[in-house]
Amino acid sequence: MDLNLDRTASMPLVQQLVDNLHHWIGAQRLRPGSRLPSIRQLAKAQGVSQSCVIEAYDRLVALGALEARHGVGFFVAEQKASPPTLDDAPWDDGVDSRWRQFSDAHAELLKLGCGWLPASWRQADEIAQAIRQVSRGPEQDLFSYGPPLGLASLRLQIRKRLGLLDIQAQPEQILTTQGASHALDLLVRTLLKPGDKVLVESPGYYNLYNLLRLHGVQMLVVPRTVQGPDLAVLEGLLREHAPSFFFINSMYQNPTGTSLAPKVAQRLLELAREHDLRIVEDDIYADFQQGSTTRLATLDNHQRVIYLASFSKTLSSSLRVGYLLADAPLIARLAEVKMVTGIGASRFAEQVVAQLLSSGVYRKSVQRLRVRLAQHMASALQLLEASGWEVFVEPYGGMFVWARCPGRDFAALHRLALEAGVLLSPGSAFNPDGSASDWLRINVAYAQDLRAQQFFRASRDPL
């Protein structure tokens, strides 16, 4: 059994072992019930620890590729019906149910277009230390509900961080949430009703589209350009429809990686004042910032802009902690809805984040992430150029590149990706109407994986 483990790769050995074993089982066409080498045998043959093999086998059991028989060993499992393919799949509602089913069935694939950082990049030891410290603290942090506006110590730290961004805020203007999606949900529940018209970017955040559909809100589409929203289209929609809100990513926009140009930001605020428009600025990638940037909340001072952000992208998706910044009367209304719909947020999670912020651990962690992402961004752009891909823009920060391979549609790229062990995120998912797109979101944190490189090499081969 030759598994070709690469000890210089960024991918953990456990995941390499899982991927290689899964491929080897298929290549050898092992029948269900075939026994795999013992933990001791495989560890010795591959030069890895037994704990590494145990974890790999456990993951394969969880994936349904193996079954464990107590006291006997690990065996190839009976394969269930084949998962759906994506040929001619209908992309009529963003990330539709078929895509979710397909993604779940291929959990072992490299998710090149995902929206999160690799687990190996996270500060697991520091987070664990903060959790231990909170666990040894007052019992109310373990067992009590959080206050309506959120934990005071966390809001103090958030206020300090906003000050570093030249965004001035008073404590009564800050509301903590269970991540950015929760913040958006509170805003939609509180400020919109079925039939209302709002402006959204395209391409943009598919979960926002789903949330607005859920509440019966009509979306008016503003194309995202290299410098920000298309102002000509925006102005026309404002005159014709008089929408009440505009939802926007100012910096490192998802999925294009673009950031607002200063002139576009100034004109956008002028239009907001002229047409009585409020802007919801989703700054979820704020802490990935490299160098100076333009934020609407910095220019506006809470007159037209509602600002939101989150720690989930930088710390952990499991620590669902985000926040909203707006005028105090609106924050009070949002706090009421927050308590009615969820009885507050997790006091424990907020205490952990507050501990990480106050100790300086978060600041140091984010600095390392910025450097690492910048390195991977440069490498990804070089790889895309060498493979003949076109990029929408070369981002100066963040983790996304919006790119396409001339001459190949999504179906063709999808097949090449699967052969390399890669799962793509269809560009249609980032269009409000789910229309077809040959653009793809590339997460640069995963582009150096050997499977991604194999996919890009294959994409430049003649058709």
Secondary structure, DSSP 4 states (H G I P E B T S, - for coil): ------TTSSS-HHHHHHHHHHHHHHHTTPPTTPBPPPHHHHHHHHT--HHHHHHHHHHHHHTTSEEEETTTEEEEPPP-SPPPP-TT---SSSS-HHHHHHHHHTTTSEETT-SS--GGGS-HHHHHHHHHHHHTS-THHHHSPPPTT--HHHHHHHHHHHHHTT----GGGEEEESSHHHHHHHHHHHH--TT-EEEEEES--HHHHHHHHHTTPEEEEEEEETTEE-HHHHHHHHHHH--SEEEE--SS-TTT-----HHHHHHHHHHHHHTT-EEEEE-TTGGG--S----HHHHHTTSSEEEEEESTTTT-TTS--EEEE--HHHHHHHHHHHHHHHSS--HHHHHHHHHHHHTTHHHHHHHHHHHHHHHHHHHHHHHHHHTT-EES---SSSSEEEEE-TT--HHHHHHHHHHTTEEPPPGGGGSTT----S-EEEEGGGTTSHHHHHHHHHHTS--
